[in-house]
Amino acid sequence: MLGRGDHEGVWRTMHSALKSTFFQRITKPPLAPPASTYDIWAASRTVPENTDGEPLVPGAHRAFTLLNIRLAGIIISTCAFDFFATLWSLNPVKTSLMIMFNVVRSVFPAFRGYSQALIIDQLQQLVTSGDFTWARLVHFLMTDVAREIVRRIFESMLESFAAANETTVIDSAKFAVEYAQLESRVRLDIPTLQDPDIRDLLAESDLFARSFSGSGFGLISPLDCMQLISLATEIISHVLLILSLTGGLAHYWVLLLSIFSATLPMLVTWIRCPEFHAESLYTPRETRAADRQEKVRNLAYDESHRPEIELFGLGRWILKTWASARRVVLDSERNRQNQEFSVLSGLNFSDFLFALQNIPLVLLLQTSSASLGSLTLYRSSIQSVILASQSLLATGRLMFQGVFLMSAFCAAKEVKPKLQPLEEDLLCYQPCPNGASIQARGLSYTYPGCSEPALKNVNFTLQSGETLAIVGHNGSGKSTLAKVLLRIVDYHGDLIVNGVSVRRYDPEDYHQHLSAVFQTFSKYNSTVRENVGLGRVEKMSSRASIEAAIKLAEAEGLVDSLPYGLRTILETPGFMSYSGYTPARQHGLSGGEWQRLSLARAFMRASEPQVDLLLFDEPTSSLDALAQNQIMQTIDRISRSSATGARTKSVLLITHRLSLARKADRVALMEHGTITEFGSHEELMERDGAYAALYRASL
C-alpha cells in the first residue's frame, strides 16, 4: 500500500502538467478558447438546444457532436498521456505485461478456431479415407487431440497468470485514483463545496473513480481501453483467416453473402428498435424530474430527517412531490417505448436468418477445395468479426463518455479552495505569546440561497489574552460568526488576526493555532479514543495525551464506566450500517456525556503552546451548573501560563447562559445578525440596555 507521500509523488507529474496546459485548440464558435481542463469539462456539459441554459446533469452522456469530438481530442492530447503515464509508473513491468498479454490473448480465438478446424479436417480424412481402423483413431487421439489439449492447458495457464497480473495492476490503479479523488475532496473548503458547478464536477469525478471498481452502470475505466486494442487485434486475426480461405471470384461473392447474412440481424434490430442516443432520451424537464424523484425518496427513507418530517407535517408534501416527479419519468419511458414500436417488432426472423447464414456453406461445399474444418472456421470467423466489431463500437462509445469523466477527475485536481490565498499574498501565521488579537470591521455573511444576511456589519475588537462572551437569542448569528472567525466560511468586510488580514493565512496553517467546540459537534460511530483523539490526530496513539484531555473535560468517570473504556465503540444517532455489520460493543451516550467528549476533543489541542485562540460554542449547554463551573475553570486554566499565570490564549465563548458571560472580560450582545452592545458586564449593566434586561430576565 502506498503512503501519502508516495501518492503525492505519483500525482505530481499529472498535476503540474495540467496546471501548465493552455488549451487553444477550440477556435470555432460558439465556444471561446478554454484556458483549463475545467473549462473543457464545463464546455462539454452545454446543451445548445436547451433554452433554459441548464447544463447536463452529472453523469449524463455527451452528444456525439463535432464540438464534443474536438473537446475529447484536446482532453486526450493533454490529459490522457500524463494520466496513463502516472498509472504505468505504479507498476511499470506488470502494466507492460498486461498490455502484451491482452494482445496475445486477443489472438487466441482465431488460433483456437484454426486448431479446431485442423482437427475436424484430420477426422474427416480419417473417416472418408476408406482405411478407418481403431489403431489410426487412437493415433489421432494421441497426437492431434493431445496436442490440442496441451495447447488448451497452456492457454489456460497463460490466462490465469494474465488475470492475476491484471488484477494487481487494476488494484494499484484503483487505489491511486480513489486516493486522489478523496484528496481532491478533503482539501476543498466549505465555500468551494457550496458551488453547484464544483459539486457537479466532483460528482463526475466520483463516477470516474468508481469506474475502476466496476461500479456505476454504463461506465468503463481508462484501463478498459485495452479492450479496444484487443478487439482490433481479434478482428484483424479473423480477417486474415477469412482471406486465407477465400480464393477466386466465387469465394468473394460467398464472403459478401456471409457478411450480409451475419449483419442482417443487426439491421433488422435497428429497424425494429432504432438507436437513440442516450443524450436525446431525456429532456431537461425529465432529468430534473428523475433527480427530484430520487431526492424526495431519499428524504423519506433517511431516518435523520424523521423528526422534522413529523414536526412540520411533510408527509403529504413528500408523497405529492414524489408522485408528480414519478409520473413525468414514467410518461417519458412510455413515450420512448411507443416510439420504438414498429410492425416488424412482432415478427420472428431468427429461424429465417439462421437458415440464411447456412447458404454460404452450401455454396462452398460445391467447390473441390472446401472441407468441413475450413467451412466451420469460415463461418465462425465471420461471426467473430461481426461480434467483435459490435463490441468495438460499444466500447468506443463508452470510452468517448469516459474521456469527459476523466477530464472531470483531472479538473478536480486543479480546483483551488476559495479560502486559499494567492501565493504572493500568503503569510505564515505568527502566534502571539499573549493570545490572539482580533479586529472585525463590517463583517457580513449570507448563506447560499438566502436573501437575508445571517451577519451584517459586525464590528468588535478583542485584545490579546482577553475573553469575549458572545450572547444573544437563538438565530441572532452567534454560530455563524463563530464559523467566520474560524475561517470555515468566507465573508465580506475585514477580519484582522494578530495584525494581519485572515485572508492572507493558509486556512490549514491558521487552524493549527486554534481549537474549538462547535454547537453541533460531530458524533463519530467509533471508539472513545478516536472521538477524543481526532482533536489532534498526531497524538491519537498517545494514551497519556488522550487521558489528559479526558481529565480536563472532567470525563474520567464517564470513560471508566464504559464497558471497554477507551476501546468502547459509541453508538451515534441516526447511524445505519450499510454493510449490515453492527459492532457488538456499541454503547450509547447521553447529550451531556457526548458534550464532555467534544470538550475533550478540543482540549487535545487547546493546551498546546502554538494555540493562541480558543472558541467554544455553547460548550456546556447539556451540563449541570456544577459541571459548567468546572469546565469554565478548566478553560481559564489552560488559557494561562502554568508558571506565571499570565494569559497566553484568547478565548471566545458563545453562550446563552449569562451567568457564564459575566465572568468574561468583554461581552458582545448580538441581535438580528449584528453586535448591538459591546463592553464589560459592568459597563453593559450600567448602560441598562438590552443586555441588562436580558441578564435580569435570566436571574
C-alpha positions in Angstrom: 0.0 0.0 0.0 1.3 3.4 -0.9 1.6 6.1 1.7 0.5 9.8 1.3 4.0 10.9 0.3 4.2 8.2 -2.3 0.9 9.3 -3.9 1.8 12.9 -3.8 4.8 12.0 -5.9 2.7 9.7 -8.1 0.3 12.5 -9.0 2.8 15.4 -9.1 3.6 14.9 -12.8 0.0 14.9 -13.9 -0.9 17.8 -11.6 1.9 20.1 -12.8 1.2 19.2 -16.4 -2.5 20.1 -16.1 -1.6 23.4 -14.4 0.8 24.4 -17.1 -1.5 23.5 -20.0 -3.2 26.3 -22.0 -5.9 25.0 -24.3 -6.1 26.9 -27.5 -7.4 24.3 -30.0 -11.1 25.3 -30.0 -11.5 28.3 -32.1 -14.9 27.8 -33.7 -18.0 29.5 -32.3 -19.9 29.2 -30.1 -17.1 28.2 -27.7 -14.3 30.5 -26.8 -10.8 29.0 -26.3 -10.9 27.4 -22.8 -7.9 28.0 -20.5 -8.0 24.9 -18.3 -9.3 21.4 -18.0 -12.2 22.7 -16.0 -13.2 24.9 -19.0 -13.1 21.9 -21.3 -15.2 19.8 -18.9 -17.7 22.7 -18.5 -18.0 23.2 -22.2 -18.8 19.5 -22.8 -21.9 19.9 -20.5 -23.6 22.6 -22.5 -26.7 21.7 -24.4 -27.2 24.1 -27.3 -30.9 23.2 -27.8 -31.7 23.8 -24.1 -33.4 27.2 -23.9 -33.2 27.1 -20.1 -29.5 27.3 -20.2 -29.1 24.4 -17.8 -26.1 22.1 -18.3 -26.3 18.3 -18.4 -26.8 16.6 -15.1 -23.7 14.9 -13.7 -23.1 11.6 -15.4 -25.2 12.4 -18.5 -23.8 11.2 -21.8 -22.3 13.8 -24.1 -23.7 14.1 -27.6 -21.6 12.7 -30.3 -21.1 16.1 -32.0 -18.2 17.7 -33.8 -17.7 20.1 -30.9 -17.5 17.3 -28.3 -15.2 15.3 -30.6 -12.9 18.3 -30.7 -13.1 18.6 -26.9 -12.4 14.9 -26.5 -9.4 15.2 -28.7 -8.0 18.0 -26.6 -8.6 16.1 -23.4 -6.8 13.0 -24.8 -3.9 15.0 -26.1 -3.4 16.9 -22.9 -4.6 14.8 -20.0 -4.6 11.2 -21.2 -0.9 10.7 -21.8 0.1 12.1 -18.4 -2.7 10.1 -16.7 -1.7 6.8 -18.3 2.0 7.6 -17.6 1.1 8.0 -14.0 -0.8 4.7 -13.8 2.1 3.0 -15.7 4.6 4.3 -13.2 2.8 2.5 -10.3 3.7 -0.9 -11.8 5.8 -0.5 -15.0 6.6 -4.1 -15.5 3.2 -5.5 -14.7 1.4 -2.9 -16.7 3.6 -3.6 -19.7 2.9 -7.3 -19.3 -0.8 -6.6 -19.1 -0.7 -4.8 -22.4 1.3 -7.6 -24.0 -1.0 -10.3 -22.6 -4.1 -8.5 -23.8 -2.7 -8.5 -27.4 -1.7 -12.2 -27.2 -5.0 -13.3 -25.7 -6.9 -11.5 -28.4 -5.3 -13.8 -31.0 -6.3 -16.9 -29.1 -9.9 -17.1 -30.6 -8.6 -17.1 -34.2 -5.8 -19.6 -33.3 -8.3 -21.8 -31.4 -10.7 -21.8 -34.4 -7.8 -22.7 -36.7 -6.6 -25.5 -34.5 -10.1 -26.9 -34.2 -10.6 -26.8 -38.0 -7.4 -28.8 -38.4 -8.7 -31.5 -36.0 -12.0 -31.6 -37.9 -10.2 -31.9 -41.2 -8.0 -34.7 -39.8 -11.0 -36.5 -38.5 -12.9 -36.1 -41.8 -9.9 -37.5 -43.8 -9.7 -40.4 -41.3 -13.4 -41.3 -41.8 -13.6 -40.7 -45.6 -10.3 -42.4 -46.5 -11.8 -45.9 -46.5 -9.0 -47.1 -44.2 -10.6 -46.3 -40.9 -9.2 -48.5 -38.1 -9.1 -48.3 -34.3 -5.3 -48.0 -34.4 -5.5 -44.9 -36.6 -8.2 -43.4 -34.4 -6.0 -44.0 -31.3 -3.1 -42.4 -33.0 -5.2 -39.5 -34.0 -6.3 -39.1 -30.4 -2.7 -39.4 -29.1 -1.3 -36.8 -31.5 -3.7 -34.2 -32.8 -6.2 -34.3 -29.9 -3.5 -34.5 -27.3 -1.7 -31.6 -28.9 -4.9 -29.6 -28.7 -5.3 -30.5 -25.0 -1.8 -29.3 -24.3 -2.4 -26.1 -26.2 -5.6 -25.6 -24.2 -3.7 -26.2 -20.9 -1.0 -23.7 -21.9 -3.7 -21.2 -22.9 -5.5 -21.6 -19.6 -2.3 -21.2 -17.6 -1.4 -18.0 -19.5 -5.0 -16.8 -19.0 -4.7 -17.4 -15.2 -1.3 -15.6 -15.0 -2.6 -12.7 -17.1 -5.7 -12.4 -15.0 -3.7 -12.3 -11.7 -1.3 -9.8 -13.2 -4.2 -7.7 -14.5 -5.8 -7.7 -11.0 -2.6 -6.4 -9.5 -2.4 -3.6 -12.0 -6.1 -2.6 -11.6 -5.9 -2.8 -7.8 -3.0 -0.4 -7.7 -4.6 1.9 -10.2 -7.9 1.8 -8.3 -6.2 2.6 -5.0 -4.3 5.5 -6.5 -7.3 7.0 -8.3 -9.6 6.7 -5.2 -6.9 8.2 -3.0 -6.5 11.1 -5.4 -10.3 11.6 -5.6 -10.6 11.6 -1.8 -7.7 14.0 -1.6 -9.5 16.3 -4.0 -12.5 16.4 -1.7 -10.8 16.8 1.7 -8.7 19.7 0.6 -11.6 21.8 -0.5 -13.3 24.2 1.9 -17.0 24.8 2.5 -17.4 27.8 0.2 -15.9 25.8 -2.7 -18.1 22.8 -2.0 -21.1 25.1 -1.9 -20.5 26.0 -5.6 -23.1 23.9 -7.7 -20.6 23.5 -10.6 -17.9 22.2 -8.2 -20.4 19.7 -6.8 -21.2 18.5 -10.3 -17.5 18.3 -11.1 -16.9 16.2 -8.0 -19.9 14.0 -8.8 -18.5 13.2 -12.3 -15.0 12.7 -10.8 -16.6 10.2 -8.3 -18.1 8.4 -11.3 -14.7 8.2 -12.9 -13.1 6.8 -9.7 -15.9 4.3 -9.3 -15.4 3.0 -12.8 -12.1 1.4 -11.7 -14.1 -0.7 -9.2 -16.5 -1.8 -11.9 -19.4 0.0 -10.2 -21.6 2.5 -11.9 -23.8 1.4 -14.7 -22.5 2.1 -18.2 -19.0 3.0 -17.0 -15.7 1.7 -18.0 -12.3 2.7 -16.7 -9.5 4.0 -18.8 -7.7 0.7 -18.3 -10.6 -0.9 -20.2 -9.4 0.9 -23.3 -7.1 -2.1 -23.6 -10.2 -3.8 -24.9 -10.1 -1.6 -28.0 -6.6 -2.9 -28.8 -7.6 -6.5 -28.0 -10.8 -6.3 -30.1 -9.0 -4.7 -33.0 -6.3 -7.4 -32.9 -9.0 -10.1 -32.8 -10.8 -8.6 -35.8 -7.5 -8.4 -37.8 -6.6 -12.0 -36.9 -10.1 -13.3 -38.0 -10.0 -11.2 -41.2 -6.6 -12.7 -42.1 -8.0 -16.2 -41.6 -11.1 -15.4 -43.8 -8.9 -14.0 -46.5 -6.7 -17.1 -46.4 -9.7 -19.3 -47.0 -11.1 -17.0 -49.8 -9.8 -17.6 -53.3 -11.4 -16.8 -56.6 -14.4 -14.6 -57.6 -16.9 -17.2 -56.4 -15.5 -17.2 -53.0 -15.6 -13.4 -52.7 -19.3 -13.5 -53.6 -19.8 -16.1 -50.9 -17.9 -13.9 -48.5 -20.2 -10.9 -49.2 -23.2 -13.1 -48.8 -21.8 -14.4 -45.5 -21.2 -10.9 -44.2 -24.7 -9.8 -45.3 -26.4 -12.8 -43.6 -24.4 -12.1 -40.4 -25.1 -8.4 -40.3 -28.8 -8.7 -41.3 -29.9 -9.5 -37.7 -28.3 -6.2 -36.7 -30.1 -4.3 -39.5 -33.4 -5.9 -38.5 -32.9 -5.0 -34.9 -32.1 -1.4 -35.9 -35.3 -1.3 -38.0 -37.3 -2.7 -35.2 -35.7 -0.6 -32.5 -33.9 2.5 -33.9 -30.9 3.5 -31.9 -31.5 6.6 -29.7 -28.5 8.4 -28.3 -28.6 8.5 -24.5 -28.4 12.2 -24.6 -31.6 12.5 -26.7 -33.6 10.2 -24.5 -34.2 12.7 -21.7 -35.2 16.3 -21.9 -34.0 18.7 -19.2 -37.5 18.5 -17.7 -37.3 14.7 -17.4 -33.8 14.8 -15.9 -34.9 17.3 -13.3 -37.9 15.1 -12.5 -35.7 12.0 -12.2 -33.3 13.9 -9.9 -36.2 15.3 -7.8 -37.8 11.9 -7.5 -34.7 10.3 -6.0 -34.0 13.2 -3.7 -37.5 13.2 -2.3 -37.4 9.4 -1.9 -34.1 9.6 0.0 -35.7 12.3 2.2 -38.4 9.9 3.2 -36.1 7.0 3.8 -33.4 8.9 5.8 -34.2 8.4 9.5 -32.2 11.5 10.4 -34.9 13.7 8.8 -37.8 11.9 10.5 -38.2 14.3 13.4 -38.7 17.3 11.1 -40.9 15.3 8.7 -43.3 14.6 11.6 -42.9 18.0 13.3 -43.6 20.1 10.1 -46.1 17.6 8.6 -44.0 17.0 5.5 -45.5 13.5 4.8 -48.2 14.6 2.4 -45.8 17.0 0.6 -43.3 14.3 0.1 -45.9 11.9 -1.4 -47.3 14.7 -3.6 -43.9 15.8 -4.9 -42.7 12.2 -5.5 -45.9 11.3 -7.3 -45.6 14.3 -9.6 -42.0 13.7 -10.5 -42.5 9.9 -10.9 -45.4 10.5 -13.4 -43.0 12.6 -15.5 -40.4 9.8 -15.5 -42.9 7.1 -16.3 -44.5 9.1 -19.1 -41.1 9.7 -20.7 -40.3 5.9 -20.5 -43.7 5.1 -22.0 -43.3 7.6 -24.9 -39.9 6.1 -25.8 -41.4 2.6 -25.8 -44.1 3.8 -28.2 -41.5 5.4 -30.5 -39.5 2.2 -30.6 -42.5 0.0 -31.6 -42.9 -1.0 -35.2 -44.8 -3.6 -37.2 -41.6 -5.6 -37.6 -41.3 -6.0 -33.8 -44.0 -8.7 -33.9 -42.2 -10.8 -36.4 -39.7 -13.5 -35.6 -36.8 -13.6 -38.1 -34.5 -15.9 -36.1 -35.2 -19.1 -37.9 -35.0 -17.4 -41.3 -31.7 -15.7 -40.5 -30.2 -18.9 -39.2 -31.1 -20.7 -42.4 -29.8 -17.8 -44.5 -26.4 -17.9 -42.8 -26.0 -21.6 -43.9 -26.3 -20.6 -47.6 -22.6 -19.7 -47.9 -21.7 -23.1 -46.5 -23.8 -24.9 -49.1 -22.2 -22.9 -51.9 -18.7 -23.6 -50.6 -19.4 -27.3 -50.4 -19.7 -27.3 -54.2 -16.0 -26.4 -54.5 -13.5 -29.1 -54.5 -11.2 -27.4 -52.1 -13.8 -27.0 -49.4 -13.5 -29.1 -46.2 -15.6 -29.4 -43.1 -13.0 -27.8 -41.0 -12.5 -24.8 -43.3 -16.3 -24.3 -43.6 -16.6 -24.3 -39.8 -13.6 -21.9 -39.5 -15.0 -19.7 -42.2 -18.4 -19.3 -40.6 -17.1 -18.9 -37.0 -14.5 -16.3 -38.1 -17.2 -14.2 -39.9 -19.4 -14.3 -36.8 -16.5 -13.4 -34.6 -15.6 -10.4 -36.7 -19.2 -9.2 -36.6 -19.5 -9.7 -32.8 -16.0 -8.1 -32.2 -17.0 -5.2 -34.3 -20.1 -4.6 -32.3 -18.1 -4.8 -29.1 -15.6 -2.4 -30.5 -18.2 0.2 -31.3 -19.9 -0.2 -27.9 -16.6 0.0 -26.1 -15.6 3.0 -28.2 -18.8 4.8 -27.4 -18.4 4.2 -23.6 -14.7 5.3 -23.9 -15.9 8.5 -25.5 -18.1 9.3 -22.5 -15.2 8.1 -20.2 -13.0 10.8 -21.7 -15.1 13.5 -20.2 -15.3 11.8 -16.8 -11.5 11.7 -16.9 -11.5 15.4 -17.6 -13.7 15.9 -14.5 -11.2 13.9 -12.5 -8.2 15.9 -13.8 -10.1 19.2 -13.4 -11.0 18.3 -9.8 -7.2 18.1 -9.1 -6.9 21.7 -10.3 -9.7 23.2 -8.3 -8.3 25.6 -5.7 -10.1 26.2 -2.4 -11.8 29.5 -2.4 -10.3 30.4 1.0 -6.8 29.7 -0.1 -4.9 33.0 -0.6 -2.8 33.7 -3.7 0.8 32.7 -3.4 2.0 36.3 -3.5 -0.4 37.2 -0.6 0.3 34.2 1.6 1.8 34.8 5.0 2.6 32.3 7.7 0.6 32.6 10.9 2.6 34.0 13.8 1.0 33.1 17.1 1.0 35.8 19.7 2.6 34.7 23.1 -0.1 36.7 25.0 -3.0 35.3 22.9 -4.5 36.2 19.6 -5.9 39.7 18.9 -8.9 40.1 16.7 -10.4 43.2 14.9 -13.6 42.7 13.0 -14.8 45.5 10.7 -18.1 45.3 8.9 -18.3 41.6 8.8 -21.2 40.3 6.8 -22.2 36.8 5.6 -25.2 35.4 3.7 -25.9 31.7 3.4 -26.1 30.4 -0.2 -29.7 30.5 -1.4 -30.8 33.0 1.2 -31.7 36.6 0.5 -31.3 37.9 4.1 -27.8 38.0 5.5 -27.0 36.0 8.7 -24.4 38.5 9.6 -24.4 42.2 8.8 -21.9 44.9 9.7 -20.3 43.1 12.7 -17.6 45.2 14.4 -15.6 44.4 17.6 -12.1 44.3 18.9 -10.6 41.6 21.1 -7.2 42.3 22.7 -4.6 39.6 23.2 -5.4 37.4 26.2 -8.9 38.6 26.6 -12.0 36.5 27.0 -15.0 37.6 24.9 -18.5 36.2 25.6 -21.0 36.4 22.7 -24.6 36.2 23.8 -28.0 36.7 22.2 -31.2 34.9 21.3 -31.3 31.9 19.1 -30.9 32.8 15.4 -29.1 36.1 16.2 -26.0 35.0 14.2 -23.7 33.8 17.0 -22.8 30.4 15.5 -22.4 32.0 12.0 -20.0 34.5 13.5 -18.0 31.6 15.0 -17.7 30.0 11.6 -16.4 33.2 10.1 -13.9 33.7 12.9 -12.7 30.1 12.5 -12.3 30.7 8.7 -14.8 28.0 7.9 -16.9 30.2 5.6 -16.0 33.3 3.7 -17.3 36.8 4.5 -17.5 40.4 3.4 -15.6 43.0 5.4 -12.3 42.9 7.2 -11.1 40.3 9.8 -7.7 41.1 11.3 -6.0 38.4 13.4 -2.7 39.4 15.0 -2.4 42.4 12.8 -2.8 40.5 9.5 -5.9 40.0 7.4 -7.1 36.4 7.9 -7.5 36.1 4.2 -3.7 36.1 3.9 -3.3 33.0 6.1 -3.4 29.5 4.7 -6.6 28.1 6.4 -4.8 24.9 7.2 -2.0 26.9 8.9 -4.5 29.1 10.6 -6.4 26.2 12.0 -3.3 24.7 13.6 -3.3 27.6 16.0 -6.9 27.3 17.0 -9.1 24.9 19.0 -12.9 24.9 19.1 -16.0 23.2 20.2 -18.9 23.6 17.7 -22.5 23.8 18.9 -23.4 20.9 16.6 -20.3 18.9 17.2 -19.7 15.6 15.4 -20.5 12.3 17.0 -18.5 9.6 15.3 -19.5 6.0 15.3 -16.1 4.9 16.5 -14.2 4.3 19.7 -13.9 6.8 22.6 -10.2 7.1 21.8 -10.9 8.2 18.3 -13.7 10.5 19.2 -11.3 12.3 21.5 -8.1 11.9 19.5 -9.5 13.4 16.4 -8.8 16.8 18.1 -5.1 16.1 17.4 -4.6 13.1 15.2 -0.9 13.1 15.5 -1.3 12.2 19.2 -4.2 9.8 18.9 -1.9 6.9 19.6 -0.7 8.5 22.8 -2.8 7.2 25.7 -1.3 9.8 28.0 -2.5 12.7 25.7 -6.0 11.1 25.4 -6.3 10.6 29.1 -5.0 14.2 29.9 -7.7 15.6 27.6 -10.4 13.5 29.1 -9.3 14.6 32.6 -9.5 18.3 31.5 -13.1 17.7 30.3 -14.0 16.0 33.7 -14.9 12.9 31.8 -12.7 10.2 33.6 -15.7 8.8 35.4 -17.6 8.5 32.1 -14.8 6.6 30.4 -14.3 4.3 33.5 -18.0 3.5 33.4 -17.9 2.3 29.8 -17.7 -1.5 29.4 -14.5 -1.3 27.3 -13.1 2.0 28.4 -11.3 3.9 25.6 -12.0 1.0 23.2 -15.8 1.3 23.6 -17.4 1.9 20.2 -20.0 4.7 20.6 -23.4 4.5 19.0 -24.4 7.6 17.1 -27.9 8.8 16.5 -29.2 8.0 13.0 -26.3 5.7 12.3 -27.1 3.0 9.8 -24.6 0.2 8.8 -24.9 -0.2 5.0 -22.8 -3.4 5.2 -25.2 -5.0 7.7 -22.5 -5.3 10.3 -23.0 -3.8 13.7 -20.2 -4.0 16.3 -21.2 -6.0 19.4 -19.8 -3.5 21.9 -21.6 -0.3 20.8 -22.6 1.9 23.6 -25.0 4.9 23.7 -24.3 8.2 25.5 -26.4 11.0 26.7 -26.2 14.5 25.4 -24.1 15.7 28.4 -21.8 12.7 28.0 -21.3 13.5 24.3 -20.6 17.1 25.2 -17.8 16.1 27.6 -16.2 14.1 24.8 -16.4 17.0 22.4 -14.7 19.2 25.0 -12.0 16.6 25.5 -11.5 16.6 21.7 -11.0 20.4 21.8 -8.6 20.1 24.8 -6.4 17.7 22.8 -5.0 20.8 21.1 -6.1 23.6 23.4 -3.2 23.2 25.8 -0.5 23.3 23.1 1.8 26.4 23.2 1.2 27.2 19.5 -2.5 27.6 20.0 -3.4 31.2 20.9 -7.2 31.3 20.3 -9.9 29.1 21.8 -13.5 29.2 20.7 -16.3 27.4 22.5 -19.8 27.5 21.0 -22.3 26.5 23.7 -19.8 24.2 25.3 -21.9 23.5 28.5 -25.4 23.6 27.2 -26.1 20.0 28.3 -24.2 20.1 31.6 -25.4 21.0 35.1 -24.3 24.1 37.0 -21.5 22.4 38.8 -20.1 20.9 35.7 -20.3 24.3 33.9 -18.3 26.0 36.6 -15.7 23.2 36.5 -15.3 23.4 32.7 -15.1 27.2 32.8 -12.3 26.9 35.4 -10.5 24.5 33.1 -10.8 26.8 30.2 -9.4 29.7 32.2 -6.6 27.5 33.5 -5.4 26.3 30.1 -5.6 29.9 28.7 -2.9 30.9 31.2 0.8 30.1 31.7 1.3 27.4 34.3 4.4 29.2 35.5 3.4 32.8 35.7 -0.4 32.7 35.5 -0.3 35.3 32.7 -2.8 35.0 29.8 -1.3 33.1 26.8 -4.6 32.4 24.9 -7.6 34.5 23.9 -11.0 32.9 24.4 -14.3 33.4 22.6 -17.2 31.9 24.4 -20.6 31.7 22.7 -23.3 31.0 25.3 -26.9 31.7 26.3 -26.0 31.4 30.0 -25.4 34.9 31.1 -24.0 33.7 34.5 -21.0 32.5 32.5 -20.8 35.5 30.3 -20.5 37.9 33.2 -17.1 36.3 34.0 -15.6 37.3 30.6 -13.5 40.4 30.0 -15.8 41.6 27.3 -19.4 40.8 26.4 -21.0 41.2 22.9 -24.7 41.1 22.5 -25.9 40.0 19.1 -29.3 40.9 17.7 -30.5 40.2 14.1 -27.1 39.3 12.9 -25.1 42.2 14.3 -23.5 43.3 17.6 -25.7 45.9 19.2 -23.9 46.2 22.6 -20.2 45.6 23.4 -18.3 46.1 26.7 -17.6 44.6 30.1 -20.5 43.1 32.1 -20.4 46.0 34.5 -20.4 48.6 31.6 -23.4 47.0 29.9 -25.3 46.7 33.2 -24.7 50.4 33.8 -25.9 51.2 30.3 -29.2 49.5 31.2 -29.9 48.4 27.6 -31.0 45.2 26.0 -28.2 43.2 27.7 -29.1 44.4 31.1 -32.8 43.5 30.5 -31.7 40.0 29.2 -29.5 39.5 32.2 -32.1 40.4 34.8 -34.6 38.2 33.0 -32.2 35.2 33.4 -32.0 35.5 37.1 
